[in-house]
Amino acid sequence: MTTKTHFEIAVLPGDGIGVEVIAPTVRLLEQLASRSDSFTLGFKHCDAGALHYQKTGEALPDATMDSCRSADAILLGAMGWPELRYPDGTEIAPQLDLRTEFQLFAGVRPIRSIPGIPSALSDARGADIDFVLIRESVEGLFALRNEGVVIDDREARDTMVITRAICEQLFDFAFAYTRERKKAGTPGRLTCVDKANVFASLAFFRKIFDERHAGFSDIAVEHAYVDATALNMIKKPWAFDVMVTENMFGDILSDLGAGLMGGMGFAPSADIGINNAVFQPSHGSAPDIAGKGMANPTAAILSGAMMLEWLGTRYTNPAALAAGRQLRDAVDRAFQAGLAPYEIGGKDGTSAIADAVEAALEQEHA
Ligand SMILES: NC(=O)c1ccc[n+]([C@@H]2O[C@H](COP(=O)([O-])OP(=O)(O)OC[C@H]3O[C@@H](n4cnc5c(N)ncnc54)[C@H](O)[C@@H]3O)[C@@H](O)[C@H]2O)c1
């Protein structure tokens, strides 16, 4: 892969609090780039989302898709509005269309305790939670998303699709990701989460996982059923290193993981394919708090940090990689100093949290 020093970012703030959390994230990213003489960032804001669909009849305009295609990375807020739906009753969810369009098969969801934020668990080891959930993001039970059928108002059917091509890419990504983490001192263990005891599709998923392990024999593996995994994410989440799972299971388990961290506002994510990647907080548009300045921007800021790390690694730019780590460390220091978002019963809103992270970055630079 070529070395690069300028990165173009397509920014899709989307709906509700998506807009509110992306604004300070872009500000922090601009601040980091302005301090560096080794990389620059350009941001192009693009229309997309359920409210854009309401206005124009288009959720993801061609011009936005073109900007996403030519960008080095895509930064997204959140999309969807529960009252706005297609005639079949499903929601307008262009963020899912992006995953399909760019074949973003690996949904990376780090679940990590933030210093100073009390874990949802009473056990003191809640502070040691540090694992990554990799959610297959283009097929599984989401494969035929808008093509499920309702037959004569009598029964409804959706279909699970697991393909060898996507599984091989997904597992190779997950093993390589686990190997990278191991270099930083983690156990180097990848758990395949499935329901292979019941479904042929998921027995196939597990079989391909075992086959791909042959190329990564330095990585320890284990198999777990999704129901037992839900239990162990509550009983002993500190025991996980990296897990990889089907799309729908990953959708549910990643919200459980966000709950362990303190709430949706803390949980970042990246959807990664071979040539493109979207970085976005795991949460949605949160209509219940939109427009009130109460949204926790931490998940969006940490997603921005993941974006810098990904760009730095992909385009051999150590300064961008380091800037991503600085941003994550600044978040940790800001929370260690006592920030308390509304989400956990505190009084710190979007601006207060973003300002504290900015101050932590400045302190480091001074
Ligand atoms: N990736 C995405 O864009 C995405 C993900 C999930 C849901 N959605 C869409 O978002 C809309 C709302 O969905 P939902 O209510 O199920 O999920 P949600 O994540 O928007 O909200 C769930 C709960 O978490 C809270 N919350 C979420 N993010 C927060 C933050 N940053 N700070 C503080 N509190 C936060 C909300 O107030 C709400 O109580 C729906 O239209 C849904 O389809 C989009």
The ligand as an SDF file (V2000), in Angstrom:
LIG
                    3D

 44 48  0  0  0  0  0  0  0  0999 V2000
  -25.5240    3.0280   13.0540 N   0  0  0  0  0  0  0  0  0  0  0  0
  -26.6480    3.7310   13.0980 C   0  0  0  0  0  0  0  0  0  0  0  0
  -26.7510    4.7570   12.4510 O   0  0  0  0  0  0  0  0  0  0  0  0
  -27.7670    3.2870   13.9960 C   0  0  0  0  0  0  0  0  0  0  0  0
  -27.5480    2.3720   15.0400 C   0  0  0  0  0  0  0  0  0  0  0  0
  -28.6130    2.0640   15.8870 C   0  0  0  0  0  0  0  0  0  0  0  0
  -29.8630    2.6390   15.6920 C   0  0  0  0  0  0  0  0  0  0  0  0
  -30.0350    3.4870   14.6430 N   0  0  0  0  0  0  0  0  0  0  0  0
  -31.3100    4.2110   14.4450 C   0  0  0  0  0  0  0  0  0  0  0  0
  -31.3790    5.2610   15.4260 O   0  0  0  0  0  0  0  0  0  0  0  0
  -32.7460    5.4720   15.8090 C   0  0  0  0  0  0  0  0  0  0  0  0
  -32.8870    5.3450   17.3260 C   0  0  0  0  0  0  0  0  0  0  0  0
  -32.6080    4.0000   17.6890 O   0  0  0  0  0  0  0  0  0  0  0  0
  -32.5350    3.4420   19.1730 P   0  0  0  0  0  0  0  0  0  0  0  0
  -33.2730    4.3810   20.0780 O   0  0  0  0  0  0  0  0  0  0  0  0
  -32.8950    2.0140   19.1460 O   0  0  0  0  0  0  0  0  0  0  0  0
  -30.9830    3.4660   19.5260 O   0  0  0  0  0  0  0  0  0  0  0  0
  -30.0470    4.6640   20.0100 P   0  0  0  0  0  0  0  0  0  0  0  0
  -28.6620    4.1430   20.0550 O   0  0  0  0  0  0  0  0  0  0  0  0
  -30.2820    5.8600   19.1780 O   0  0  0  0  0  0  0  0  0  0  0  0
  -30.5410    4.9960   21.5070 O   0  0  0  0  0  0  0  0  0  0  0  0
  -30.6610    4.0000   22.5090 C   0  0  0  0  0  0  0  0  0  0  0  0
  -30.5840    4.6620   23.8830 C   0  0  0  0  0  0  0  0  0  0  0  0
  -29.2350    5.0690   24.1290 O   0  0  0  0  0  0  0  0  0  0  0  0
  -29.1590    6.4600   24.3390 C   0  0  0  0  0  0  0  0  0  0  0  0
  -27.9860    6.9740   23.6440 N   0  0  0  0  0  0  0  0  0  0  0  0
  -27.5560    6.5930   22.4180 C   0  0  0  0  0  0  0  0  0  0  0  0
  -26.4690    7.2600   22.0850 N   0  0  0  0  0  0  0  0  0  0  0  0
  -26.1940    8.1030   23.1050 C   0  0  0  0  0  0  0  0  0  0  0  0
  -25.1970    9.0760   23.3480 C   0  0  0  0  0  0  0  0  0  0  0  0
  -24.2040    9.3290   22.4400 N   0  0  0  0  0  0  0  0  0  0  0  0
  -25.2180    9.7610   24.5030 N   0  0  0  0  0  0  0  0  0  0  0  0
  -26.1600    9.5210   25.4120 C   0  0  0  0  0  0  0  0  0  0  0  0
  -27.1280    8.6000   25.2610 N   0  0  0  0  0  0  0  0  0  0  0  0
  -27.1600    7.9060   24.1050 C   0  0  0  0  0  0  0  0  0  0  0  0
  -30.4480    7.0550   23.7610 C   0  0  0  0  0  0  0  0  0  0  0  0
  -30.7830    8.2650   24.4010 O   0  0  0  0  0  0  0  0  0  0  0  0
  -31.4320    5.9120   23.9820 C   0  0  0  0  0  0  0  0  0  0  0  0
  -31.9640    6.0060   25.2840 O   0  0  0  0  0  0  0  0  0  0  0  0
  -33.5630    4.4500   15.0340 C   0  0  0  0  0  0  0  0  0  0  0  0
  -34.0810    5.0770   13.8970 O   0  0  0  0  0  0  0  0  0  0  0  0
  -32.5600    3.3730   14.6710 C   0  0  0  0  0  0  0  0  0  0  0  0
  -32.8890    2.6560   13.5140 O   0  0  0  0  0  0  0  0  0  0  0  0
  -29.0210    3.8510   13.8150 C   0  0  0  0  0  0  0  0  0  0  0  0
  1  2  1  0
  2  3  2  0
  2  4  1  0
  4  5  1  0
  4 44  2  0
  5  6  2  0
  6  7  1  0
  7  8  2  0
  8  9  1  0
  8 44  1  0
  9 10  1  0
  9 42  1  0
 10 11  1  0
 11 12  1  0
 11 40  1  0
 12 13  1  0
 13 14  1  0
 14 15  2  0
 14 16  1  0
 14 17  1  0
 17 18  1  0
 18 19  2  0
 18 20  1  0
 18 21  1  0
 21 22  1  0
 22 23  1  0
 23 24  1  0
 23 38  1  0
 24 25  1  0
 25 26  1  0
 25 36  1  0
 26 27  1  0
 26 35  1  0
 27 28  2  0
 28 29  1  0
 29 30  1  0
 29 35  2  0
 30 31  1  0
 30 32  2  0
 32 33  1  0
 33 34  2  0
 34 35  1  0
 36 37  1  0
 36 38  1  0
 38 39  1  0
 40 41  1  0
 40 42  1  0
 42 43  1  0
M  CHG  2   8   1  16  -1
M  END
$$$$
